[in-house]
Amino acid sequence: LSHLRECLAEDSRTNELDIQIDHSGNKILLRGEVSGQERRDAVGQIARECFPEATIENQVRILSFQEPVEAEDVQ
């Protein structure tokens, strides 16, 4: 699993340090948050590349940023 953690951190598609990786038998569970769908998909793809025989469950969530509803009055 340390190899996968290293790949997620160093691969230019992800550069993710905060992905949680759990391993049980032939199943790898990925959890955490990323900034967009492409990055989430890349996390799953990299896991499949590192462990092609494993079942990958990608539960990584996409962060949602919302604009403020109204302007803040700063004085």
C-alpha positions as CSV (number, residue, x, y, z in Angstrom):
1,L,0.0,0.0,0.0
2,S,2.9,2.3,0.5
3,H,3.7,2.0,-3.2
4,L,0.1,3.2,-4.0
5,R,0.4,6.1,-1.5
6,E,3.6,7.1,-3.2
7,C,2.1,6.9,-6.7
8,L,-0.9,9.1,-5.7
9,A,1.4,11.7,-4.2
10,E,3.9,11.8,-7.1
11,D,1.7,11.2,-10.2
12,S,0.9,14.5,-12.0
13,R,-2.7,13.4,-12.5
14,T,-3.3,13.5,-8.8
15,N,-0.5,14.8,-6.5
16,E,-2.7,13.7,-3.6
17,L,-1.3,13.2,-0.1
18,D,-4.5,12.8,1.9
19,I,-6.1,9.8,0.3
20,Q,-6.9,7.1,2.9
21,I,-6.2,3.6,1.7
22,D,-7.7,0.6,3.4
23,H,-6.9,-3.0,2.3
24,S,-8.8,-6.1,3.1
25,G,-8.2,-9.3,1.2
26,N,-8.4,-8.5,-2.5
27,K,-10.3,-5.2,-1.9
28,I,-8.8,-1.7,-1.7
29,L,-11.0,1.1,-0.4
30,L,-10.0,4.7,-1.3
31,R,-11.4,7.6,0.8
32,G,-10.7,11.3,1.0
33,E,-11.6,14.5,-0.9
34,V,-10.3,15.9,-4.2
35,S,-10.9,19.1,-6.1
36,G,-12.7,17.6,-9.2
37,Q,-14.1,14.6,-11.0
38,E,-10.9,14.2,-13.2
39,R,-8.8,13.9,-10.1
40,R,-11.2,11.5,-8.5
41,D,-11.2,9.3,-11.6
42,A,-7.4,9.5,-11.7
43,V,-7.1,8.3,-8.1
44,G,-9.1,5.2,-9.1
45,Q,-7.1,4.7,-12.3
46,I,-3.8,4.8,-10.5
47,A,-5.0,2.3,-7.9
48,R,-6.0,-0.1,-10.7
49,E,-2.6,0.4,-12.3
50,C,-0.8,-0.4,-9.1
51,F,-3.1,-3.3,-8.1
52,P,-4.6,-4.7,-11.4
53,E,-5.9,-7.8,-9.7
54,A,-7.6,-6.1,-6.8
55,T,-11.2,-4.8,-6.5
56,I,-11.0,-1.0,-6.2
57,E,-13.8,0.8,-4.3
58,N,-13.4,4.5,-4.9
59,Q,-15.2,6.5,-2.3
60,V,-13.2,9.6,-2.8
61,R,-15.5,12.7,-2.7
62,I,-15.3,15.8,-4.7
63,L,-15.0,19.0,-2.7
64,S,-17.7,21.5,-3.5
65,F,-17.0,25.2,-3.3
66,Q,-19.9,27.6,-3.2
67,E,-19.9,31.3,-3.8
68,P,-21.2,33.3,-0.9
69,V,-24.9,34.0,-1.1
70,E,-24.4,37.7,-0.2
71,A,-21.4,40.0,0.0
72,E,-19.7,40.3,3.4
73,D,-19.6,43.9,4.7
74,V,-16.0,44.5,5.9
75,Q,-15.3,47.7,7.7
